[in-house]
Amino acid sequence: MIATPAKGVIPTQSDMELLASEKNNLSGAQGDKAKDSSDPRAGNMQRHNSQPRRDKRDIHGWIVLDKPVGMTSTQAVAVVKRLFSAKRAGHAGTLDPLASGGLPIALGEATKTVPFVMDGRKRYRFIVRWGEERDTDDTEGRVVKTSDIRPRADAIRALLPQFTGLIEQTPPRYSAIKVQGERAYDLARDGEIVELAPRPVEIHKLTLVEQIDRNLSVFDAECGKGTYVRALARDIGRILGCFGHICALRRTLVGPFGENDMIPLEQLEALCNRAASGEGSLADALLPVETALDDIPALAVSRADAARLHRGQAVLLRGRDAPNSSGTVYVTVAGRLLALAEIGNGELIPKRVFNLTGLTASSGRNERV
């Protein structure tokens, strides 16, 4: 297992180098294993010795993984899906392998609410190393520019208002943005010149938290959808004439999910092992599906109306209790999430109906001891 910094602690440069080394060792071992498994004889042996396959289960809710450095978001989803033997899983917003922190993972019917989390605000704490710009805008890239200039704290703070509010930002060349059907990072890795157009992003807050030394500065940023923190480090370094790149990054907020909601992988594995032996429940690790809908009004309906909505039929809104607003609401019946719906022209029109049959979050979920 890759050793990772404690929750809430940003790794130092030496930590990052050690983690990268461990990551490479792990990748090499996995690569050798994959090559071995391509041998038909090895495949027969694996099938003969493998444990019985666990049946996939209907599990609905959110896991906010405190993702360790060195793991991709896709790998994290695969691990959580396996731990829970869940039928469906997905994440709400990619977190680079270099980064740690909040990765909300939706299980089952929670996948229908992923867009609401992705549209929410994000908060990051990150360290910029001055003196080098890299092609990936983080430590994993190749050095492309250098400078002997090092910025003073007052010069950095004076510049930050230029990066606050609605700004135009050019995404990193190594990003998941598609260019003519191809991912930009795939084109960049193939040596192609990737020119990405600037696009508007919103930075709600950007502060210099600490000047560790002349080479390293700690920042805190709160931003909207589509913002690249790596690009912030790159652009600030260019204007200051010192160049810079991200050497550590931690996400502390994603939509409604903060650090108090995060659970480290080791703790999640321990909880799942206890549940498998009959001690505790997997439901204790879950947050309810509707947690993702905190910013959306809720509307309670009768059982008769709920039956219509469940069949995909619209419901007329009548009487003094009928809402006079329009837009998206989440609908409940007897306190249970039923659907996402639109109010318009006196009707409640279902858009997404939830089927929460199976395992859902328990009321004791916060007690993870």
N, C-alpha and C positions, 0 to 999 in steps of 0.2 A: 504493500500500500504506500502511496506517495505521502510523505509527511507534509502537513500543511500548518500554517500559522493558526494560532488560537482565534476564536471568533472575536471580531472587532479590532484585530491587530493587522496593520498593513505590513506585508513582508518587506524586509530590507533587500538591497541589491544582492547581497551574498545569499540570502534566502532564496531569491529568484534563481540564481545560478545553480544552487543546489537542487531546487525543484526541477529545473530544466534538465539537469543531469539525470535525476531519478526518472523523470518522464521519458527520456531517451532510452534508458535501460529497460523500462517497462515496455516501451514500444517495440524495442528489439526482441524482447522475450515473446511478445504477442505475435510478432511477425514470424519468428521461427516456428511457433506453435501452429500458425495458420498454414505455413508451408508443409509441416508434417501432416496436417489433416487433409492435404490434397491427395495424399497417397491413398488409393482405394482400400488397402489393407488397414491403414490407420483408421479410416472411416468405419470399417466393420468392427474394429476393436472398440472404438468410442461408443458405437451403438450398443455393443454387447455389455460394456462396463458402465454405461451411463445410468444415472438415477432415473426412476420413473418420472415422466413428465407430469408436472402439476397442471391441473385444469385451470384455464383462465376464468377469472371471476368478474362479476359486475361490482365495481367499486367506484364510488362517486364522491368527489371532493378535491381539495387542493392540498398539495404538499409544497411548502416553501423550503426548498433545499438550500442550505448554506453551502453552495458549490465550492469544492476545493480547487485551488490552483492546479493546472495541469490537466483538467478534465474538460472535454467539450460539452456543450449543452445537449447534443444528441446522445452522447455517452451517459450523461446524467439521467436523461429520460429513460434510457434503456435499463439502467440499474434500478431505478425506482419502479418501473413497470415490472421488472423481474421479481423484486422484493415483495411486491403486492400481488403478483400473478394477475395483474390487471389486464382486461381485454383491450382497453384504449388508454392512451396517454399522449400528452403533448405539452410543450412549454410555452410560456408567454413572454417571449423576448430573449433573443440569443445573448449569451454571456461568453465572451472570448475565453479560450483556455487560460490565458494569462491572468484573468480576473477571478476573484472570489466573491462570495456573497449571494444575495437573494436571486434564486432561479425558481419562480413559481411553476409548478408542474401540475397540470390538470389531469385528473383521472376520470374516466367514464363520461358522464353527462356534463362534468365541469368543462370539458373541451368546447362546449357550445358557448361558454362565456369568456373564452380566451381573448377575443378582440377588445373587450371592455378593460381588461388588465393592460394589454399592450398600448391602449390609448391613454393610459394614466401617466402621471408624472413618475420620473425616476430620479434617484439621488445617488451620487457617487462620491467616494473619497479616493483621491488618487495622488500619486507622486510623479512629478516630472523631473527627469534628469536633463540638465542643461548641457550644452556643448556639442550635442550630436542630434542630427535629424536622421531618421531611418525610413526606409521605403515602406515599412508597415506601420510607422508611427508608434511602435512599441519596441520592447527589447528583443523581440524575436526576429526583427528585420535586419537588413544590411545597411550599414552606415553610408549615407549619401552626401551629407554636408557636415562640416565641423566648424567650431568657432572657439576662440580663447576668451571671448566675452562671457561674463557671468552677471546676471541681473541682480539689482538690489531689490529688497522687498518693497520699498516705496515706489520704484519704477513699475513693478508688477501690479501693485494695487491701483496705480494711476491708470493702467491700461484696461483693467477688468470691466469698467462700464461699457467699453466698446464691444464686449462679448456678452452683454446682458440685454434681455429683451428679445425681440424678433430680429434675427440676423440671417445673413446668407452664409451657408457653410458648404464647402466642397468636401464630400465624403472621401475617406482614405481610398487609395488605389486598391488596397487589400480589404475589400468589403463584400458583403453578400448581394449588393445591388446588381441587377441584371443589365447587361449591355448586349443588345441584339440577341437575347435569349441565353446568354452565357453569364455566369457569375463573374464579377469583376476580379475577385481574387484568383479564379482559375486562369483568366486571361493574363493577369500580372505574373503568375507563377510560370506561365509559358513564355514569358519575355516580351509580351505585347505591351505597347504603350496604351495605357488606359486613361482616357480623359473623361472625367465625370463632371457633369454640370453642377454648379452651385445650386443649392435649394434652401428654402426658408426653414429654419428651426427656431424653437423658442427656448431661451435660457432664462429660467425664472430667478436663479440665484447663482452667483459664482464668487467664491471668497478664497483668499489665501489664508490657510489655517496656520501654517508654520513654515519657516525657512530653516530647514534642518542644518544645512551648511551652504556654501556658495554653489554647490552642484545640484542640490535637491530641494524641491519645494513641494509642500503638501497643499492640495486644494480640495474644496468641497463644492460640488455642483448639483443643482436641481434643475432638471430640464424636461422638455416634452419629447414626444415620439419622434424618432428618426435622428436624434442628436448623436454625434460621434464624439466621445470624450477625447479619443486619440487625436481627432482633428483640432480640438481646442488646444492641446499641448503643442501641436505642430504650428498652428497659426500664431499663438502667443509668442513662441520662440522665434518665428520669422520676423515679427514686428519688432521685437526687442533686439534682434540681430545676434542672438546667442544660440538659436536653434534648440530644439528639445523634443523629447519623446516620453511616452508613458513607461515607467518601470514598475509600477504596482497600481492595481485598480481593485476597488471593492464596491459592489453595489449594495446600498443600505436601504433602498426603498424602491418598490415597483407597484404603482397603483395603490391599492389598499394594504399591501403587504410590507411590513417593516421588519426591523431586526428581531423584534420580540416574537415574530411568527416563524423565524428561520429555525431549521433543525439540521445539525451537522450530519453528514453521511454515517459516521460511526454510530451516532446515537440512534439514527433511524434503523440501521442494521440490527442494533441491539434490541430495539423495540420489536422489530419483526421476528427476531429469534425467540424472544420471550412469548410473543403471541403464538408462534408455532408450537411452543411447548405448553400452551394453555395458560400462560401467565399474562394477563392483560389482553388488549384487543388492538387490532390494526386501526380501528376507528379512532383511537386516542391520538393518532398522528395526523388525522385529517382536519382540515378546515372546511366548513360547509360550502357547497357549490355557490350559494348566493353571496358569499363574502366578496366575490368579484363584482357584485352589483351594488356596492354600498352607495354609489353616487346616483343610482336610479331610483325613482319613487316606487314604492310597493303598493299594490292594490289587492285587497282581499275580495274574493268572490264566493258565492254560495256553491254548494255541491252541484246543484243543477246546472249553473253556469259553467262550473269547472268541467262537467261532463261534455258540454258543447265545445269548449275550448280544446279539450283533450282530443276531440275528433277533428280538430282543425277548423271548426265553425266559429264565425264571429258572434259576439254577444252584444245586444243592445244595452246601452247604459241609460237607465231611467231612474227617476226619483230624486229626492233631495240629496241623497248620498252619492249621486253620480259625479265623477270628477269633471270640472269644467276646463281642464287643461288638455293638451294634445302631446303626442310624442311617445317615447318608449317607457314602458313600465314593466316591472316583474310582478307576476300574478301569483298569489298564494291562495290555498284553500286549507282551512283548519290549521294554519300556521306552517304549511308545507309548500315548498316551491313547486309551482305547476308549469309556468310558461313565461316566455318573454313575449310581449304583445305591444301593438301600437294602438293608441287612442286617436280616433279621427272621425269626424262627422257623426258623433254620438254612438260610435261602435268601438268595441274592443276586439281587435283582429290579432289572432295568435300568429307569431312569427317562428318561434322555437318552443316546442313542447318538451318538457323534461319527463323522463321515466326513471325515477329514483328507486327502482326495485333492486335490492342488493345491499351492500355495505355502504353506510354513509357516516358522516362525522358524529362522534359522541359528545355529550355535554362535558365529559371529563378530559377532553382532548389535550388541554394545556398542561396536564400533569404528566410529564414525560420522564419521571424518575424510574 
